[in-house]
Amino acid sequence: MQLWLAGGRAALAGPASQRAARGRNLSPMQPHVSLITLAVDDLDRALAFYRDGLRWPTEGVMGAEFAIGAVAFFELAGGLKLALWPRTSLAADTGLPVQPTSTTGVCLAHNVGSPAEVESVLAQAQRAGARIVKPAQRAFWGGWAGYFQDLDGHLWEVAFNPDLPSAA
């Protein structure tokens, strides 16, 4: 089975429906993520955390001229982008009610090249105002890892995995 997209609508497609979908110029959703959006309570505070505290480059807030458009983007490795968007704007755009952050619903991971780098990144995040959830320590899978929450409660793992390349 594949997921096929057309005009913003998705449908599961087996062999018969795939043939029909090809006739309608549908294309399969590729396994690719281009943008991760974090819903934040205070855009300026979140921007300061990532830009000033973690020292991630950004052009700052843009789109403020639109009612729900104010957003900050960060370029990440591999062409991936991170967006910080007010929680109320995301709710308004989707039509869903505003919800608090679920700290165990999603975890973002930042792989580094050594256990010392895990310690360094966690210390940097803490200086920027993050809450250390789990200090760096040997992981059950053989690497070295720790966790922090950003100012809006989003969970980040910082890890050294000897079997994975770091993004550096």
ZIBELSUL-V614718 format. One line per field, one symbol per residue. phi: phi as a letter, one per 20 degrees, with the letter a starting at -180 (. if undefined). psi: psi as a letter, one per 40 degrees, with the letter a starting at -180 (. if undefined). A space follows every 10 residues. Layout:
phi=???
psi=???
//
This chain:
phi=.ceddblndd bfcegfffff fgfdlecffe fbddbdddfc ecffffgfff fefemefben fcmffegcef bcdcedfmnf cdddcggfff fffeneffcf fefdfbcecc eceagffggf ffffffffof dfebfgafeg eoecbbccdf fdnfecddbd dfecffef
psi=iihhhhfeii ihhadddddd ddeefiiihi ghhdhhhhhi dhdddddddd dddefhiiea hieeeidfeh ihihhiieei ihhhhhdddd ddddeiihii hheedihiih hieidddddd dddddddeei hhdhihihid eeahiiiiha eeehhhhhih heeiiie.
//
